[in-house]
């Protein structure tokens, strides 16, 4: 399992928890946690994109 998929699974789990509860404070906490997991997933996506671009650039300059 990749880090990105782990983050996305945790975000989805938090969103399911938020939908399942009737308590406002629990819902808010779960939604907040989901947003945090999604932000981490976005950072992981950007990092992977930068790495891919850097590796392609490196391959072009060395080849």
Biopython code that builds the backbone (N, CA, C, O; Angstrom):
import numpy as np
from Bio.PDB.StructureBuilder import StructureBuilder

atoms = [
    (1, "UNK", "N", (0.850, -1.179, 0.000)),
    (1, "UNK", "CA", (0.000, 0.000, 0.000)),
    (1, "UNK", "C", (0.890, 1.236, 0.000)),
    (1, "UNK", "O", (1.828, 1.344, 0.790)),
    (2, "UNK", "N", (0.587, 2.149, -0.882)),
    (2, "UNK", "CA", (1.374, 3.374, -0.955)),
    (2, "UNK", "C", (0.933, 4.340, 0.140)),
    (2, "UNK", "O", (-0.148, 4.212, 0.715)),
    (3, "UNK", "N", (1.783, 5.285, 0.403)),
    (3, "UNK", "CA", (1.464, 6.316, 1.391)),
    (3, "UNK", "C", (0.227, 7.076, 0.957)),
    (3, "UNK", "O", (-0.656, 7.350, 1.770)),
    (4, "UNK", "N", (0.157, 7.419, -0.320)),
    (4, "UNK", "CA", (-0.994, 8.160, -0.824)),
    (4, "UNK", "C", (-2.289, 7.390, -0.607)),
    (4, "UNK", "O", (-3.272, 7.957, -0.131)),
    (5, "UNK", "N", (-2.303, 6.119, -0.946)),
    (5, "UNK", "CA", (-3.534, 5.342, -0.768)),
    (5, "UNK", "C", (-3.885, 5.198, 0.712)),
    (5, "UNK", "O", (-5.061, 5.171, 1.073)),
    (6, "UNK", "N", (-2.870, 5.106, 1.566)),
    (6, "UNK", "CA", (-3.119, 5.053, 3.010)),
    (6, "UNK", "C", (-3.826, 6.323, 3.467)),
    (6, "UNK", "O", (-4.827, 6.259, 4.181)),
    (7, "UNK", "N", (-3.305, 7.479, 3.053)),
    (7, "UNK", "CA", (-3.908, 8.761, 3.429)),
    (7, "UNK", "C", (-5.349, 8.852, 2.940)),
    (7, "UNK", "O", (-6.235, 9.279, 3.680)),
    (8, "UNK", "N", (-5.581, 8.452, 1.698)),
    (8, "UNK", "CA", (-6.925, 8.531, 1.135)),
    (8, "UNK", "C", (-7.889, 7.588, 1.838)),
    (8, "UNK", "O", (-9.057, 7.923, 2.032)),
    (9, "UNK", "N", (-7.410, 6.419, 2.217)),
    (9, "UNK", "CA", (-8.260, 5.479, 2.954)),
    (9, "UNK", "C", (-8.631, 6.031, 4.325)),
    (9, "UNK", "O", (-9.775, 5.904, 4.761)),
    (10, "UNK", "N", (-7.670, 6.640, 5.000)),
    (10, "UNK", "CA", (-7.963, 7.228, 6.306)),
    (10, "UNK", "C", (-8.967, 8.367, 6.169)),
    (10, "UNK", "O", (-9.868, 8.495, 6.997)),
    (11, "UNK", "N", (-8.826, 9.196, 5.134)),
    (11, "UNK", "CA", (-9.767, 10.298, 4.912)),
    (11, "UNK", "C", (-11.173, 9.749, 4.678)),
    (11, "UNK", "O", (-12.145, 10.261, 5.233)),
    (12, "UNK", "N", (-11.275, 8.718, 3.863)),
    (12, "UNK", "CA", (-12.583, 8.118, 3.585)),
    (12, "UNK", "C", (-13.189, 7.524, 4.857)),
    (12, "UNK", "O", (-14.390, 7.641, 5.099)),
    (13, "UNK", "N", (-12.352, 6.893, 5.655)),
    (13, "UNK", "CA", (-12.827, 6.315, 6.918)),
    (13, "UNK", "C", (-13.369, 7.412, 7.834)),
    (13, "UNK", "O", (-14.420, 7.242, 8.452)),
    (14, "UNK", "N", (-12.662, 8.526, 7.922)),
    (14, "UNK", "CA", (-13.117, 9.634, 8.765)),
    (14, "UNK", "C", (-14.432, 10.209, 8.243)),
    (14, "UNK", "O", (-15.310, 10.562, 9.029)),
    (15, "UNK", "N", (-14.569, 10.303, 6.934)),
    (15, "UNK", "CA", (-15.825, 10.821, 6.359)),
    (15, "UNK", "C", (-16.985, 9.855, 6.650)),
    (15, "UNK", "O", (-18.101, 10.290, 6.931)),
    (16, "UNK", "N", (-16.717, 8.558, 6.581)),
    (16, "UNK", "CA", (-17.766, 7.573, 6.925)),
    (16, "UNK", "C", (-18.154, 7.712, 8.390)),
    (16, "UNK", "O", (-19.336, 7.664, 8.730)),
    (17, "UNK", "N", (-17.160, 7.885, 9.261)),
    (17, "UNK", "CA", (-17.445, 8.065, 10.684)),
    (17, "UNK", "C", (-18.296, 9.310, 10.910)),
    (17, "UNK", "O", (-19.218, 9.299, 11.726)),
    (18, "UNK", "N", (-17.984, 10.382, 10.184)),
    (18, "UNK", "CA", (-18.738, 11.623, 10.324)),
    (18, "UNK", "C", (-20.195, 11.437, 9.898)),
    (18, "UNK", "O", (-21.112, 11.957, 10.535)),
    (19, "UNK", "N", (-20.391, 10.694, 8.822)),
    (19, "UNK", "CA", (-21.757, 10.447, 8.336)),
    (19, "UNK", "C", (-22.546, 9.545, 9.276)),
    (19, "UNK", "O", (-23.770, 9.639, 9.355)),
    (20, "UNK", "N", (-21.844, 8.678, 9.983)),
    (20, "UNK", "CA", (-22.520, 7.685, 10.817)),
    (20, "UNK", "C", (-22.917, 8.210, 12.195)),
    (20, "UNK", "O", (-23.751, 7.601, 12.865)),
    (21, "UNK", "N", (-22.348, 9.302, 12.619)),
    (21, "UNK", "CA", (-22.602, 9.760, 13.980)),
    (21, "UNK", "C", (-23.750, 10.760, 14.029)),
    (21, "UNK", "O", (-24.072, 11.425, 13.045)),
    (22, "UNK", "N", (-24.350, 10.841, 15.198)),
    (22, "UNK", "CA", (-25.397, 11.833, 15.421)),
    (22, "UNK", "C", (-24.899, 12.972, 16.302)),
    (22, "UNK", "O", (-25.616, 13.946, 16.534)),
    (23, "UNK", "N", (-23.682, 12.846, 16.784)),
    (23, "UNK", "CA", (-23.117, 13.850, 17.682)),
    (23, "UNK", "C", (-22.329, 14.889, 16.881)),
    (23, "UNK", "O", (-21.423, 14.547, 16.121)),
    (24, "UNK", "N", (-22.689, 16.155, 17.063)),
    (24, "UNK", "CA", (-22.044, 17.226, 16.303)),
    (24, "UNK", "C", (-20.548, 17.295, 16.540)),
    (24, "UNK", "O", (-19.780, 17.457, 15.591)),
    (25, "UNK", "N", (-20.115, 17.172, 17.797)),
    (25, "UNK", "CA", (-18.685, 17.289, 18.083)),
    (25, "UNK", "C", (-17.886, 16.144, 17.464)),
    (25, "UNK", "O", (-16.754, 16.347, 17.023)),
    (26, "UNK", "N", (-18.456, 14.964, 17.429)),
    (26, "UNK", "CA", (-17.785, 13.817, 16.812)),
    (26, "UNK", "C", (-17.739, 14.000, 15.299)),
    (26, "UNK", "O", (-16.726, 13.711, 14.662)),
    (27, "UNK", "N", (-18.848, 14.485, 14.725)),
    (27, "UNK", "CA", (-18.889, 14.747, 13.286)),
    (27, "UNK", "C", (-17.832, 15.783, 12.898)),
    (27, "UNK", "O", (-17.089, 15.595, 11.935)),
    (28, "UNK", "N", (-17.776, 16.875, 13.657)),
    (28, "UNK", "CA", (-16.800, 17.930, 13.368)),
    (28, "UNK", "C", (-15.367, 17.417, 13.495)),
    (28, "UNK", "O", (-14.513, 17.744, 12.671)),
    (29, "UNK", "N", (-15.108, 16.625, 14.514)),
    (29, "UNK", "CA", (-13.767, 16.076, 14.695)),
    (29, "UNK", "C", (-13.409, 15.143, 13.537)),
    (29, "UNK", "O", (-12.290, 15.184, 13.027)),
    (30, "UNK", "N", (-14.348, 14.315, 13.130)),
    (30, "UNK", "CA", (-14.091, 13.389, 12.026)),
    (30, "UNK", "C", (-13.877, 14.134, 10.717)),
    (30, "UNK", "O", (-12.994, 13.771, 9.941)),
    (31, "UNK", "N", (-14.666, 15.164, 10.460)),
    (31, "UNK", "CA", (-14.491, 15.950, 9.234)),
    (31, "UNK", "C", (-13.163, 16.696, 9.242)),
    (31, "UNK", "O", (-12.499, 16.811, 8.212)),
    (32, "UNK", "N", (-12.789, 17.195, 10.398)),
    (32, "UNK", "CA", (-11.493, 17.870, 10.521)),
    (32, "UNK", "C", (-10.349, 16.896, 10.254)),
    (32, "UNK", "O", (-9.384, 17.232, 9.567)),
    (33, "UNK", "N", (-10.463, 15.709, 10.792)),
    (33, "UNK", "CA", (-9.437, 14.691, 10.561)),
    (33, "UNK", "C", (-9.391, 14.304, 9.089)),
    (33, "UNK", "O", (-8.308, 14.116, 8.535)),
    (34, "UNK", "N", (-10.552, 14.182, 8.448)),
    (34, "UNK", "CA", (-10.601, 13.848, 7.021)),
    (34, "UNK", "C", (-9.893, 14.914, 6.198)),
    (34, "UNK", "O", (-9.144, 14.596, 5.274)),
    (35, "UNK", "N", (-10.128, 16.172, 6.528)),
    (35, "UNK", "CA", (-9.458, 17.263, 5.816)),
    (35, "UNK", "C", (-7.945, 17.182, 5.991)),
    (35, "UNK", "O", (-7.196, 17.408, 5.041)),
    (36, "UNK", "N", (-7.499, 16.864, 7.192)),
    (36, "UNK", "CA", (-6.059, 16.745, 7.438)),
    (36, "UNK", "C", (-5.458, 15.608, 6.613)),
    (36, "UNK", "O", (-4.392, 15.768, 6.018)),
    (37, "UNK", "N", (-6.139, 14.457, 6.577)),
    (37, "UNK", "CA", (-5.658, 13.329, 5.770)),
    (37, "UNK", "C", (-5.619, 13.699, 4.291)),
    (37, "UNK", "O", (-4.686, 13.329, 3.577)),
    (38, "UNK", "N", (-6.633, 14.428, 3.834)),
    (38, "UNK", "CA", (-6.665, 14.838, 2.423)),
    (38, "UNK", "C", (-5.545, 15.815, 2.095)),
    (38, "UNK", "O", (-4.977, 15.765, 1.005)),
    (39, "UNK", "N", (-5.227, 16.698, 3.027)),
    (39, "UNK", "CA", (-4.098, 17.613, 2.822)),
    (39, "UNK", "C", (-2.783, 16.841, 2.732)),
    (39, "UNK", "O", (-1.925, 17.159, 1.909)),
    (40, "UNK", "N", (-2.633, 15.832, 3.578)),
    (40, "UNK", "CA", (-1.429, 15.003, 3.505)),
    (40, "UNK", "C", (-1.366, 14.259, 2.174)),
    (40, "UNK", "O", (-0.289, 14.106, 1.597)),
    (41, "UNK", "N", (-2.512, 13.799, 1.688)),
    (41, "UNK", "CA", (-2.559, 13.115, 0.393)),
    (41, "UNK", "C", (-2.173, 14.082, -0.731)),
    (41, "UNK", "O", (-1.444, 13.708, -1.650)),
    (42, "UNK", "N", (-2.655, 15.309, -0.657)),
    (42, "UNK", "CA", (-2.291, 16.309, -1.665)),
    (42, "UNK", "C", (-0.790, 16.561, -1.670)),
    (42, "UNK", "O", (-0.172, 16.660, -2.730)),
    (43, "UNK", "N", (-0.213, 16.665, -0.486)),
    (43, "UNK", "CA", (1.246, 16.863, -0.403)),
    (43, "UNK", "C", (1.995, 15.669, -0.970)),
    (43, "UNK", "O", (3.008, 15.832, -1.650)),
    (44, "UNK", "N", (1.502, 14.475, -0.694)),
    (44, "UNK", "CA", (2.147, 13.270, -1.229)),
    (44, "UNK", "C", (2.059, 13.253, -2.756)),
    (44, "UNK", "O", (3.018, 12.871, -3.428)),
    (45, "UNK", "N", (0.912, 13.664, -3.307)),
    (45, "UNK", "CA", (0.756, 13.750, -4.768)),
    (45, "UNK", "C", (1.746, 14.745, -5.366)),
    (45, "UNK", "O", (2.413, 14.450, -6.358)),
    (46, "UNK", "N", (1.835, 15.931, -4.752)),
    (46, "UNK", "CA", (2.773, 16.951, -5.254)),
    (46, "UNK", "C", (4.202, 16.457, -5.184)),
    (46, "UNK", "O", (4.976, 16.653, -6.121)),
    (47, "UNK", "N", (4.554, 15.824, -4.092)),
    (47, "UNK", "CA", (5.911, 15.315, -3.940)),
    (47, "UNK", "C", (6.219, 14.290, -5.028)),
    (47, "UNK", "O", (7.285, 14.327, -5.641)),
    (48, "UNK", "N", (5.285, 13.381, -5.262)),
    (48, "UNK", "CA", (5.488, 12.374, -6.301)),
    (48, "UNK", "C", (5.608, 13.026, -7.673)),
    (48, "UNK", "O", (6.432, 12.613, -8.489)),
    (49, "UNK", "N", (4.802, 14.024, -7.926)),
    (49, "UNK", "CA", (4.856, 14.736, -9.200)),
    (49, "UNK", "C", (6.209, 15.424, -9.377)),
    (49, "UNK", "O", (6.801, 15.359, -10.454)),
    (50, "UNK", "N", (6.699, 16.082, -8.327)),
    (50, "UNK", "CA", (8.001, 16.740, -8.385)),
    (50, "UNK", "C", (9.115, 15.724, -8.604)),
    (50, "UNK", "O", (10.042, 15.962, -9.378)),
    (51, "UNK", "N", (9.016, 14.595, -7.916)),
    (51, "UNK", "CA", (10.034, 13.554, -8.082)),
    (51, "UNK", "C", (10.067, 13.033, -9.513)),
    (51, "UNK", "O", (11.137, 12.869, -10.101)),
    (52, "UNK", "N", (8.896, 12.778, -10.062)),
    (52, "UNK", "CA", (8.802, 12.271, -11.428)),
    (52, "UNK", "C", (9.395, 13.278, -12.404)),
    (52, "UNK", "O", (10.157, 12.909, -13.297)),
    (53, "UNK", "N", (9.043, 14.551, -12.232)),
    (53, "UNK", "CA", (9.567, 15.592, -13.112)),
    (53, "UNK", "C", (11.083, 15.714, -12.960)),
    (53, "UNK", "O", (11.797, 15.866, -13.952)),
    (54, "UNK", "N", (11.569, 15.647, -11.736)),
    (54, "UNK", "CA", (13.011, 15.751, -11.488)),
    (54, "UNK", "C", (13.759, 14.574, -12.108)),
    (54, "UNK", "O", (14.817, 14.759, -12.710)),
    (55, "UNK", "N", (13.220, 13.375, -11.966)),
    (55, "UNK", "CA", (13.860, 12.196, -12.544)),
    (55, "UNK", "C", (13.879, 12.278, -14.073)),
    (55, "UNK", "O", (14.857, 11.882, -14.708)),
    (56, "UNK", "N", (12.792, 12.795, -14.661)),
    (56, "UNK", "CA", (12.752, 12.942, -16.121)),
    (56, "UNK", "C", (13.778, 13.964, -16.586)),
    (56, "UNK", "O", (14.469, 13.759, -17.585)),
    (57, "UNK", "N", (13.868, 15.060, -15.854)),
    (57, "UNK", "CA", (14.860, 16.106, -16.195)),
    (57, "UNK", "C", (16.275, 15.575, -16.049)),
    (57, "UNK", "O", (17.139, 15.849, -16.882)),
    (58, "UNK", "N", (16.505, 14.826, -15.001)),
    (58, "UNK", "CA", (17.818, 14.237, -14.748)),
    (58, "UNK", "C", (18.179, 13.266, -15.871)),
    (58, "UNK", "O", (19.326, 13.245, -16.320)),
    (59, "UNK", "N", (17.221, 12.465, -16.329)),
    (59, "UNK", "CA", (17.454, 11.513, -17.395)),
    (59, "UNK", "C", (17.773, 12.233, -18.713)),
    (59, "UNK", "O", (18.607, 11.770, -19.491)),
    (60, "UNK", "N", (17.112, 13.353, -18.955)),
    (60, "UNK", "CA", (17.354, 14.120, -20.182)),
    (60, "UNK", "C", (18.752, 14.734, -20.184)),
    (60, "UNK", "O", (19.423, 14.748, -21.215)),
    (61, "UNK", "N", (19.182, 15.231, -19.051)),
    (61, "UNK", "CA", (20.475, 15.909, -18.999)),
    (61, "UNK", "C", (21.650, 14.920, -18.990)),
    (61, "UNK", "O", (22.753, 15.254, -19.422)),
    (62, "UNK", "N", (21.403, 13.710, -18.497)),
    (62, "UNK", "CA", (22.492, 12.738, -18.439)),
    (62, "UNK", "C", (22.560, 11.878, -19.696)),
    (62, "UNK", "O", (23.547, 11.173, -19.910)),
    (63, "UNK", "N", (21.538, 11.929, -20.516)),
    (63, "UNK", "CA", (21.458, 11.047, -21.674)),
    (63, "UNK", "C", (21.844, 11.701, -22.914)),
    (63, "UNK", "O", (21.825, 11.076, -23.974)),
]
sb = StructureBuilder()
sb.init_structure("model")
sb.init_model(0)
sb.init_chain("A")
sb.init_seg("    ")
for serial, (resi, resn, name, xyz) in enumerate(atoms, 1):
    if name == "N":
        sb.init_residue(resn, " ", resi, " ")
    sb.init_atom(name, np.array(xyz, "f"), 0.0, 1.0, " ", f" {name:<3s}", serial, name[0])
structure = sb.get_structure()
